[in-house]
Amino acid sequence: MMRSNYLFSPCRSLILSATLILPLTMLSACASTQIEKEQVEASNTSTAVTQTVAQNTPQPAQPQQRHESFDAWLADFRRDAASQGISARALSALDNVRYIERIIELDRHQPEFVRPIWEYLDGAVSRTRISNGQNRLDEHRQTALQMQQRYGVPAEIIVSIWGIESDYGRNFGSFSALSSFATLAYDGRRSEFARTELLAALRIIDSGEIAADEMIGSWAGAMGHTQFIPSSFESYAKDGDGDGRRDIWGSIPDVMASTANYLAQAGWQANQPWGIEVILPANFDFTQTDRRSSAEWSAQGIRAISGNLPNFASAAVIVPAGAQGPAFMVGPNFNAILRYNNATSYALAVATLADAIMGRPGIQQSWPRDQVPLTRAQVRELQEALNNRGYNVGVADGIMGPNTRNGLRAFQRDQGLVPDGFATQSLLERIRGR
């Protein structure tokens, strides 16, 4: 999903705790695709039902009180927006804004169990998704190739992001973006971010590019076929059909131009692949965290699983499921996809779906499907145990971020294990001291 650097979107529900990237360590804690949205919601429902409130815990405001307070907040926001130059016409769109309890439920409650990357890719790069992508590319080939020529981003990558983000427009949400951001700004965990996006949404309405009642998206405010938040729309959306508007809801040329422009601005390099699946030598050092040229990686014994290594001046090696899973060498264009959504699993889904749409081979090496991912509670336990042993991974938050992986690799190395930073049930048992 194309996002600002804040990486907040409808699809940020913690895709995978089992993702390792070397050295791309800015793995987002909230990242998922629209594919997982319904599953996240179902999990959230069961989580919310089981929660209890301690006897001495202050009770939250009753719904009527909350809505009255929201109305007061909205009136204050309206005055502030007017002072920042938002027109009375655009401000009238706030008349229909409502506080939506469900948005807060989705924002605050995340599933305890995290899907492993192979299950995520099974859904994201399914046969149906591939077939539909091929059909959409055939249907819009002239437009896609026009944007490829204009921005240097391959047509199949543009279509792949379209597929991952909204299933080619089948599901880009049914929430009012204004209500989503207003709800989150009033009662969410990222109030300032949501307030900023709400102002941006009003500026878009002010521009005349979209009517307020057509500004529809996900529960977290990401909009249109390829899920832009308002600030990203302002910065990167393009008028692809020449009608003077940037319509990412109804114009496929605008959708494709905007998506390609974002990737181009994120550093996409024309005529370069995203990366390649590779085979690592038996003695590969998984603690390496620097980027190297293809020649340097080749000198370590890394080879392409098929054909030759791309000629990258700077590339990383990633092992999303540890040493027992597939390995990839990824270049600058993989980084550009990460700018769209900063999760290794997402970028790999976009890359491999694009390959499949073009009829290229899929991932050849097997995933360690016998491995059971850790729950968030288990990740917290792992983090606490690493901290207690002196590995200093930071706050035990249940998220497998770069600090946790670095500490885990150090523990693995000290234990004589392969230091791939991949958290497994057996590794948790070992660190428990059993």
N, C-alpha and C positions, 0 to 999 in steps of 0.2 A: 504494500500500500504506500502510495506516495505520502510522505509525512514530512513535517518540519523535523528539525533535529531533536525536538522533544519526544518524538516517536509515540505520540498518543493517538489512538485510533480505535475503531470498533473492534479491531482485530488485534488486540494486544492482550491476550489472555494466557500468556506464558506457554508458548508452544512446547518447548522441549528443554528438560533439564539435562538431556544427554547430548549436548552439542559442544564440540571442542573446535576452536579455530586457532590456528597458529599463523601469524601473530594477531589476528583480528579479534581482539579480546573484548570489544565493546558489544558483547552479546546482550541484546535487550531482554529484560525480564518480562516484558509484556509484548508478546508477539504471537499472533495466530492468524490464520486466514479465515475468510468467510465460511469455508468448509466446516470449521470447527465451531462456528457460532452457536448452532443449535445444541451441540453437545455441551458446550460451556454453560448455556442457559439451563439445560436439564440438571447438570451437576450443581449449579448455583441454587436451584430450587430446593434440592434435597439438603444442601448445606444450610440454607437459611432456616428450613423447618426444624433442623436438629439443634439449632443454637438456643441456649438458655441464658437468662439474665440473672446474675447473682442478686441475692436479697437486698444488698445495700447499694447496688448500682443504680445511679439516677436513671429514671425512665425517659425515653425519648419523647419529644413533643407528639401530641396526638395529631392525626392527619389534618384536622381542621386548623389547629394552631400552626402547623407547619405550612400549610397553604396560605394562611393569612400572613405569616412571616415572609414567605416567598413573594407574595404580592407587594409587600413593603420593600423588599430587596429589589424587585423588578422596577418599581417606581423610582428608586434611587439610581439604579443602573440607567434607566431611560434619561434621567436628567444629566447624568455624566456623559452618556453617548451624544446627547444634544449639544453639550458643551464642546465635544470633540468634532462637531461639524456634521453629524449624521442628520439627514433631512427629516422633516416631519413625516413625509411620505414613507420613508424606510422605517421610521420609528413606529408607525402605525402597525407594522407587522408584529410588533410585540403584543398587540391586543389579543392575539390568538395563542400566545405562548403559555404553556402550562407546565407545572411541576409534575414530573413523571416518576413515581416511586420505583418502577421497574428499572429505570436507568441506574438508580443508586444501588439497587440490589446487584445488578450486573457489574457495576464498578467496584463494589466492595468485596464481593465473594468470588473466589476463584477455586477451581476444582482442586481437590487434594491430590488426585492422581494425574500425572503428566504423561501424555502419550509419547512413546519413543519415536525417534525420527523415522524409522521404517514404516510405522503405522501412519504417520502423518503423510509421508510421500505416497503410500498406497492410495490414499484418498485424493491428494492434490494432483497426482499424475496418473489418474485412473484411465482405463481404456476409453471410458465415456468422455472424460475431459480431453483426452488426446483427439478423439474423433470429432468432437464438437469444435475443438480448436482448428483442426484442419478444414472443417466446413466453414468456420468464420473467416479463416484466412482466404479461402477460395472466394467467399462472398465479397470480401473487402480488400482483395489483393491489390488493386490499383491504388487505393488510398494508403494501405500499409506500405507499399513500395515507395510511394511518394514521400511519406514521412521518413522512411529509411534513407532516401536520398537527401532529404532536407536536414536531418539531424544525425545521421550516421548510425542509428540504432536499428538492428535487424528487424524485419517485419515479424518474424516468429517470436522475438522477445516481447515486442509490443503486444501481440496477441496473447502470449503466455501470461503476462501480468494481468491483462483483461480477464483471462480465465481464472487465475488464482484469486483475484480480488472480488469478483462478483459473479463468477460462473458465466462469463460472457453476457452480463447484464441481466441474468435471471434473478439475481438476489443482491441488490445493493442497498437494501434496507427499506424500512417503512416509517422511520421516525422523522419528525420535523427537526432539522438541524438546529433551528433556533431554540426549540424546547429542550433538545438534548444539551446544548451548551449552557443554556440558562439554568437547567437543573443541576448540572455539574458545577457550574460557577457558584451557585448558591450553597450546595450541600455536598460537593464532591471532594475527593482527595487532592485534586489539582485545580483549585479554584481560580488562581491567577491565569493559568494556561487557558482554561475554559472561557474566562471572561474576555481574554484577548481574542480568542477565536469567535466569540459571539459578536464582538465589535467588527471583526473582519467580515463575518457573514452579513452584517448590516451594510457594510460598505459595498459588498457585492450586489446586494439588493438595490442600493442607491445607484449603482452603475447601470442598472437596467438590464443586466445580462441574464438574470433569472428572477422570476417572481417568488415571493416568500413561500407561497403554498406549494411550489415546485421544488423547493430546496430540501430534498428528501435524502436520507442516508441511514447509516447504522445508528445504534443506540449511543455511540460515543461521538457522533457528528461527522464521520467521514462520509463523503458524498459522491454519488455518481458511479459510473461504470468502473472506474479505476480508483475510487475511494480517496479523494482529496479532502483534506481539512481546509477550511477557508483561507488560512494564511498561505498554504501551499498553492491554492487556486490563484490567489492574488499574484504570487511570485512566478508561477510556472505554467499556468493554463494558457493555451493558445487557441486562436481562431483558425481552425483547420479548413473550414469550408468557405471562408471569405464573406460571411454574412454580417460581420461586425460584432458578433457575440461569441463568448466562449462558453459553449453549452456542453458540459460533460455528462449531462443527463440524457440528452436526446440526439446529439450529433456525433456519429461515430468518427468523422474526420476530426472534430474537436477533441474527442477522447484520445485518439491515436496521436495527434499532434502534441497534446498536453503531456501524455505519458512519455513520448519520445523526448520532448524538450526537457522534462525533469531528469531523465537519465543522462542526457547530453550535458546538462548543467552539473550533474553529479560526477562527471568525469569519464563518461563512456568513450572508449577509443574505437573509432571506426575500423573495420576490417581486422579486429582482434577477437578471438574467442573468449568466452567467459572463463574457461579453464579446461581441464581434462582429468579423467580418472587415471590414477597412476598406481603402480606397484612399488612398494617401499622395500628397501633392502632389509635383511634380517637384523642388521645392527643399527637400524635407524634410530637417531637420537630424538625422542619425542619432546625433550625439554627445549628444543630450539624455538625461539620466539622472534627471530628476525626474518625479514624478507630477503630473498636471494634471487639472482637471475636463474633462468632455466639451465644455463650452462653450469652454474654452481650446484644446483640441485642434481643435475645429471652426474656431476663428478662424485656425488655421494652414493650413486647407484640407483637413483630413482629413474624409472622408465615408464613410458606411457603404456597403458594396458592394450592399446591398439594404435598403431602408427607412431608418429614422432611427437616429442614434447613441443608445445608452442614456444615461440621465441619471445619469452617475457624478459624484460629488463628487471622487473621486480615482481615476485610471486610469493605466495604463501602455500604451505601444505596444510591441509585440514583433514582431520580424522573425526567426523561427527559422531561416530559410535565407538571410538577407541581403536586400539591396535587390532582388534579382531574384526573390524568392519572395513568398508571401503575407504580408500584414501583419494584425495583430489589435490591437484595443483591448480590454484586459482589466481587469476591476474587482476588487473585494474577494473575490468568490467564486472567481475564478481563484487568488487567493492562498490561499484555504482548501484548494483541491485540492492546491496546492503543499505545504501543511503535511502532507498525507497522503503525498506523495512529491515531494521537492524537485527535480524535473526538468521543465523547460518542455515537453518532448516528452510526458511522462506526463500532465501536466495538460491539454494540448491533446488528447490521445487520449481522456481521460475526457470532456472537454467535447464533442468532436465526435461521439463514440459516443452520448452522451446525446441530442444533437440528432438523430442518425440514427434512434435508437430511436423518437423521437417523430415521425419523418417530415419533419423539417426539412431544408433543403438542406445539402449538405456544403460543403467548402472550394471556392471558385469559382476562385481564381487558381491559376496553374500553379506547380509546384515546379521549380527548376532541376535537372532530373534528369540533365543532361549533366555536372554537377559531380561530380568524384570526391573523396570525403572524404580528409583527411589520415590517415595511420597515426599511431599513438602516437609512433613514432620521428620522424616528420616534424613532429609537433607539438613535440616536444622540440627539434628542430633550429630550428623557427620561434622558439621561446622563447629559445633561446640567441642566435640572430641578433638578435632584438629587444633583448635585454639588451646585446649587444655594440654595438648602435647607440645605446644610452643610453635605451631606453624602459622599462627597469626593470619587468619583468613578474614578477619573483620567481624562485623555484626552477623550473628546467626539468624538469617532472614528466610531460609528455606529456598534460596535462589542460587543455582549453580553459575555464579558469575566468575569473572577472570581471577579474582583473588582466591576464591575457593578452589578453582582448578589448579592454580599455581601451588597452593598449599597441599593439595591432594597429590600433585605430581612429586613434590618434595617428599611426602610421606611414602609414596610408592617407591621412589628411588632409594630411600633409606631402608626400605624393607626388601630390597632386591627384586622388586617387581618392575614390569614395564611401565614407565612413568608417562602414561598417556592421558592422565587426568579424567578418565572416564569412570564415573561413580556407579558401582554395582552393589547388589545385595551382599555378595561375598566379600567385597572390600569393606563394606560397613561392618560386617561381622568381625573382620580382622582388626579394624580400628577400635572396635568395642573391647578387644582383648580376649575374645573367646577362642 
